[in-house]
Amino acid sequence: MIKPASKFTIIVIGYAIFILAWFVLWLTIGDANWWLVLLINRIVPYLFVPALLILAWIIVSRRFKLAITLIVPGLIFAWLYHPYLFPKPAQPFGQSPELRVMTYNVLFSNMDYDAVANVVLTYQPDLVALQEVQPEMMNALEERLADDYPYYFMGTENTYGTTAVFSRYPFVKTEILDLRVDRPAVVVKTKINDQDITFVAIHLLAYNLWWTKLPDIPEVVMRRTANQNQQARILLDQIEKEQGIVIVGCDCNSYETSSSYRIFDQFMDSTARQIGWLWGGNELLGAKQDVYLQHIDHVWFRGDIMPKRVYKIKDNGGSDHLPVLAIFDTK
């Protein structure tokens, strides 16, 4: 019969082995299996919660030697989420030339056009990437935002809404980018503070497994993961041709541990991870620092520009997503 103390030791060692095995699989094959995509890679931060419980029990039971087994899970967590572990001093905003960018999934069924317009007008982004825009909402926003955002461009219609861009600055060029699956991306080029900027609104395919029969889930998960990866590669092929600054507002429908995120991350930087956890400095009313460990709404960037703040706007304007506002230093 195994003693209780020995059982606890086996649990701790087994947990450490599990975390290490997952990490090796994630590094080597990533999203290559449906169960990794659906059951593990989408809940990675929660995999480390048992480490806190185990550490607490080690302290209570004074079995400190067992803490050695938590070193590997601790190092893996630090490697994955290091931007959020220690706060850095924040740079004040509003005191030098800045560029404000918002990405906002407005929800295809949302008909509270005034609320959506109010979110944009309250936080005054220079560029706005919208996802799930219906023609009726686009018409309403064109009217409500006309004074502040006279330049706009919308992708081809989709049953569940499409992508669109609003801008304070005139467009040099506009393009609808066919992603071959689901909604297109919209790509606009503009010039702000003498800098050429390419701005993109994109919505990657969602998994939406609610109506999928259980036996079909493995095939559907792998097909939609492949579709997301294809969409990301098509966009990056386009972006590689662009000169100057590139900014992408994305409802990516996938977290930091997904394969589509890793595709983006090869060529662009995430504002949230670039900034990490900040302390001090002036805050933005009605907003909170975007220090979540998992995101599906991202502002990506590349080029001679640096973000200094990124926020989740608490007012969702009737959507099921919170708008994300990134503030860049353009000096």
Phi, psi and omega per residue, in radians:
M1 nan 2.303 -3.112
I2 -1.404 2.276 3.115
K3 -1.200 2.657 3.131
P4 -0.971 -0.673 -3.141
A5 -1.111 -0.690 3.135
S6 -1.191 -0.635 3.075
K7 -1.058 -0.752 3.141
F8 -1.104 -0.725 3.112
T9 -1.061 -0.751 3.130
I10 -1.101 -0.713 3.124
I11 -1.084 -0.788 -3.105
V12 -1.120 -0.815 3.140
I13 -1.144 -0.720 3.112
G14 -1.080 -0.693 3.106
Y15 -1.096 -0.817 -3.135
A16 -1.067 -0.705 3.109
I17 -1.135 -0.713 3.115
F18 -1.042 -0.823 -3.139
I19 -1.088 -0.766 3.133
L20 -1.121 -0.731 3.134
A21 -1.107 -0.748 3.099
W22 -1.067 -0.791 -3.071
F23 -1.065 -0.735 3.111
V24 -1.115 -0.755 3.101
L25 -1.087 -0.735 -3.126
W26 -1.123 -0.711 3.129
L27 -1.191 -0.602 -3.001
T28 -1.641 -0.787 -3.085
I29 -2.069 -0.195 3.030
G30 0.988 -2.013 -3.090
D31 -1.716 0.554 -3.029
A32 -1.364 -0.187 3.101
N33 -2.225 2.440 -3.039
W34 -1.058 -0.635 -3.093
W35 -1.252 -0.513 3.021
L36 -1.166 -0.765 -3.138
V37 -1.080 -0.918 -2.934
L38 -1.484 -0.677 -2.968
L39 -1.752 -0.361 -3.060
I40 -2.161 -0.986 -2.999
N41 -1.118 -0.336 3.137
R42 -1.572 -0.085 -3.115
I43 -2.241 0.472 -2.977
V44 -0.966 -0.811 -3.128
P45 -0.971 -0.586 -3.109
Y46 -1.281 -0.307 3.089
L47 -1.130 -0.365 -3.073
F48 -1.677 -0.076 3.093
V49 -1.052 -0.755 3.100
P50 -0.995 -0.483 3.132
A51 -1.085 -0.655 3.107
L52 -1.177 -0.713 3.136
L53 -1.165 -0.722 3.115
I54 -1.112 -0.751 3.135
L55 -1.082 -0.729 3.119
A56 -1.061 -0.751 3.140
W57 -1.177 -0.636 3.084
I58 -1.059 -0.743 -3.135
I59 -1.168 -0.772 -3.127
V60 -1.116 -0.751 -3.095
S61 -1.489 -0.072 3.094
R62 1.023 0.648 3.099
R63 -1.845 1.151 -2.928
F64 -1.162 -0.436 3.134
K65 -1.074 -0.538 -3.136
L66 -1.173 -0.328 3.138
A67 -1.057 -0.402 3.130
I68 -1.037 -0.594 -3.099
T69 -1.195 -0.290 -3.141
L70 -1.564 -0.041 -3.125
I71 -1.091 -0.800 -3.113
V72 -1.104 -0.892 3.064
P73 -1.000 -0.652 3.130
G74 -1.123 -0.746 3.126
L75 -1.160 -0.671 3.120
I76 -1.142 -0.768 3.106
F77 -1.064 -0.774 3.139
A78 -1.086 -0.692 3.132
W79 -1.138 -0.682 -3.100
L80 -1.302 -0.656 -2.930
Y81 -2.213 0.462 -3.069
H82 -1.008 -0.528 -3.141
P83 -1.100 -0.316 -3.041
Y84 -1.891 0.133 -3.066
L85 -1.477 -0.661 -3.078
F86 -2.277 2.265 -3.109
P87 -1.229 2.547 3.069
K88 -2.003 2.644 3.105
P89 -1.130 2.373 -3.113
A90 -1.477 2.536 2.994
Q91 -1.466 2.369 3.064
P92 -1.150 2.579 3.086
F93 -1.977 2.897 -3.130
G94 1.526 0.077 -3.082
Q95 -1.991 0.018 3.112
S96 -2.613 2.946 3.127
P97 -0.972 2.252 -3.075
E98 -2.316 2.791 3.018
L99 -2.207 2.179 3.130
R100 -1.850 2.260 -3.100
V101 -2.229 2.316 3.106
M102 -2.102 2.412 2.918
T103 -2.073 2.384 -2.911
Y104 -2.673 1.932 2.980
N105 -1.450 1.966 -2.994
V106 -1.526 -0.127 -3.136
L107 1.322 2.089 -3.013
F108 -1.029 -0.488 -3.099
S109 -1.660 0.034 -3.092
N110 -1.330 2.144 3.113
M111 -1.992 0.220 3.100
D112 -1.532 1.296 -3.040
Y113 -1.120 -0.631 3.125
D114 -1.101 -0.686 -3.127
A115 -1.157 -0.722 3.119
V116 -1.122 -0.811 3.119
A117 -1.070 -0.662 -3.129
N118 -1.124 -0.662 3.097
V119 -1.048 -0.824 -3.128
V120 -1.113 -0.809 -3.089
L121 -1.200 -0.526 3.141
T122 -1.190 -0.714 -3.022
Y123 -1.780 -0.077 2.921
Q124 0.870 0.897 3.024
P125 -1.193 2.669 3.059
D126 -1.382 -0.600 -3.139
L127 -2.283 2.415 -3.121
V128 -2.249 2.178 3.019
A129 -1.808 2.144 -3.134
L130 -1.973 2.563 3.040
Q131 -2.203 2.668 3.128
E132 1.095 0.712 3.139
V133 -1.522 2.211 3.023
Q134 -1.597 2.720 -3.133
P135 -0.958 -0.667 -3.135
E136 -1.131 -0.718 3.101
M137 -1.176 -0.704 -3.138
M138 -1.045 -0.776 3.124
N139 -1.075 -0.720 -3.132
A140 -1.175 -0.700 -3.138
L141 -1.229 -0.641 3.083
E142 -0.989 -0.708 -3.139
E143 -1.270 -0.800 -3.052
R144 -1.292 -0.468 -3.099
L145 -1.803 0.114 -2.971
A146 -0.973 -0.716 -3.067
D147 -1.204 -0.622 -3.061
D148 -1.722 -0.470 -3.073
Y149 -2.310 1.337 -3.076
P150 -1.343 -0.120 -3.081
Y151 -2.018 2.260 -3.082
Y152 -2.709 2.798 -3.105
F153 -2.740 2.364 -3.055
M154 -2.178 2.505 3.090
G155 -1.345 3.089 3.118
T156 -1.143 2.577 -3.030
E157 -1.113 2.640 3.109
N158 -2.486 2.581 -3.114
T159 -0.940 -0.650 -3.095
Y160 -1.850 0.500 3.095
G161 1.517 2.727 -3.081
T162 -2.185 -2.966 -3.128
T163 -1.723 2.702 -3.140
A164 -2.737 2.821 3.123
V165 -2.313 2.424 2.936
F166 -2.094 2.554 -3.049
S167 -2.573 2.576 2.989
R168 -1.388 -0.323 -2.990
Y169 -1.969 2.557 -3.102
P170 -1.148 2.654 3.118
F171 -1.531 2.402 3.001
V172 -1.491 -0.576 -3.111
K173 -2.742 2.564 3.050
T174 -2.278 2.624 -3.129
E175 -2.684 2.434 2.976
I176 -1.709 2.099 -3.070
L177 -1.752 1.997 3.128
D178 -1.282 2.095 3.129
L179 -1.686 0.087 3.059
R180 1.275 -0.390 3.127
V181 -2.281 2.349 3.013
D182 1.065 -2.453 -3.018
R183 -1.325 2.654 3.013
P184 -1.414 2.966 2.931
A185 -1.729 2.663 2.992
V186 -1.947 2.372 -3.087
V187 -2.156 2.187 3.096
V188 -2.207 2.628 3.057
K189 -2.080 2.387 -3.138
T190 -2.537 3.079 3.095
K191 -2.266 2.169 -3.127
I192 -2.297 2.218 -3.114
N193 0.894 0.758 3.111
D194 1.142 0.332 3.106
Q195 -2.026 2.337 3.073
D196 -1.342 2.203 -3.090
I197 -2.242 2.233 2.968
T198 -1.762 2.210 -3.079
F199 -2.152 2.363 -3.029
V200 -2.253 2.392 2.934
A201 -1.951 2.210 -3.067
I202 -2.477 2.598 3.116
H203 -2.353 1.896 3.118
L204 -1.334 2.719 -3.097
L205 -1.035 2.343 3.089
A206 -1.489 2.742 3.109
Y207 -1.309 -0.795 3.054
N208 0.743 1.185 -3.069
L209 -1.636 0.091 -3.048
W210 -1.035 -0.601 -3.068
W211 -1.831 0.241 -3.131
T212 -1.587 2.313 3.082
K213 -1.168 2.506 -3.062
L214 -0.920 -0.795 -3.138
P215 -1.120 -0.359 -3.092
D216 -1.566 -0.173 -3.025
I217 -1.020 -0.841 -3.131
P218 -0.959 -0.812 -3.116
E219 -1.157 -0.727 -3.119
V220 -1.156 -0.746 3.131
V221 -1.051 -0.795 -3.106
M222 -1.208 -0.656 3.124
R223 -1.151 -0.750 -3.110
R224 -1.281 -0.523 3.014
T225 -1.126 -0.765 3.101
A226 -1.089 -0.672 3.109
N227 -1.129 -0.759 3.084
Q228 -1.026 -0.792 -3.132
N229 -1.096 -0.697 3.106
Q230 -1.105 -0.777 3.113
Q231 -1.042 -0.774 -3.138
A232 -1.091 -0.711 -3.124
R233 -1.205 -0.671 3.109
I234 -1.070 -0.781 3.129
L235 -1.115 -0.765 -3.109
L236 -1.180 -0.562 3.021
D237 -1.054 -0.662 3.108
Q238 -1.219 -0.779 -3.070
I239 -1.125 -0.619 -3.127
E240 -1.068 -0.392 -3.140
K241 -1.453 -0.255 -3.013
E242 -1.479 2.508 3.037
Q243 -1.714 2.727 3.071
G244 1.415 -2.714 -3.063
I245 -1.430 2.436 3.051
V246 -2.194 2.273 3.093
I247 -2.255 2.350 -3.105
V248 -2.167 2.168 2.980
G249 -1.717 2.074 -2.930
C250 -2.305 2.203 2.749
D251 -1.586 1.699 -2.975
C252 -1.538 -0.167 3.109
N253 0.887 0.500 3.138
S254 -2.753 2.533 -3.054
Y255 -1.529 3.141 -3.077
E256 -1.079 -0.408 -3.138
T257 -1.605 0.132 -3.136
S258 -1.464 2.798 3.124
S259 -1.222 -0.595 3.124
S260 -1.165 -0.655 3.066
Y261 -1.074 -0.746 -3.103
R262 -1.173 -0.500 3.055
I263 -1.166 -0.857 3.083
F264 -1.015 -0.741 -3.006
D265 -1.165 -0.288 3.093
Q266 -1.217 -0.483 -2.993
F267 -2.138 -0.241 -3.088
M268 -2.378 2.955 3.103
D269 -2.006 2.498 3.062
S270 -1.496 2.243 3.138
T271 -1.068 -0.700 -3.095
A272 -1.070 -0.814 -3.128
R273 -1.306 -0.535 3.114
Q274 -1.138 -0.678 -3.100
I275 -1.477 -0.794 3.141
G276 1.244 -2.479 -3.072
W277 -1.772 2.116 -3.101
L278 -1.952 2.670 2.988
W279 -2.291 2.646 3.127
G280 1.350 -3.113 -3.128
G281 1.401 2.977 -3.109
N282 -1.397 2.466 -3.139
E283 -1.754 3.032 -3.090
L284 -1.967 2.156 -3.091
L285 -1.052 2.319 3.109
G286 1.343 0.250 -3.127
A287 -2.345 2.845 3.101
K288 -2.401 2.640 3.112
Q289 -1.012 2.442 3.137
D290 -1.556 1.436 -3.107
V291 -1.966 0.395 3.083
Y292 -1.124 2.559 3.111
L293 -1.393 -0.303 3.113
Q294 -2.279 2.344 3.116
H295 -2.283 2.599 2.845
I296 -2.031 -0.358 3.074
D297 -1.743 2.086 -3.019
H298 -2.233 2.561 2.850
V299 -1.955 1.955 3.120
W300 -1.724 2.697 3.109
F301 -2.610 2.775 3.051
R302 -2.654 2.489 3.081
G303 2.005 -2.921 -3.016
D304 -1.452 1.236 -3.136
I305 -2.785 2.554 -3.119
M306 -2.322 2.325 3.079
P307 -1.361 2.564 3.050
K308 -2.186 -0.219 3.021
R309 -2.604 2.594 2.964
V310 -2.511 2.321 -3.024
Y311 -2.230 2.639 2.821
K312 -1.686 2.200 3.085
I313 -1.450 2.214 -3.047
K314 -1.221 -0.483 3.127
D315 -1.452 1.960 -3.107
N316 -1.537 -0.073 3.081
G317 1.080 0.489 3.136
G318 1.572 0.063 -3.138
S319 -1.604 3.037 3.010
D320 -1.739 0.141 3.055
H321 -2.122 2.606 2.962
L322 -1.573 2.322 3.075
P323 -1.077 2.605 3.084
V324 -2.004 2.266 3.137
L325 -2.075 2.124 3.094
A326 -1.925 2.355 3.128
I327 -1.976 2.114 -3.092
F328 -1.882 2.554 2.995
D329 -1.554 2.167 -3.090
T330 -1.933 0.132 -3.100
K331 -1.276 nan nan
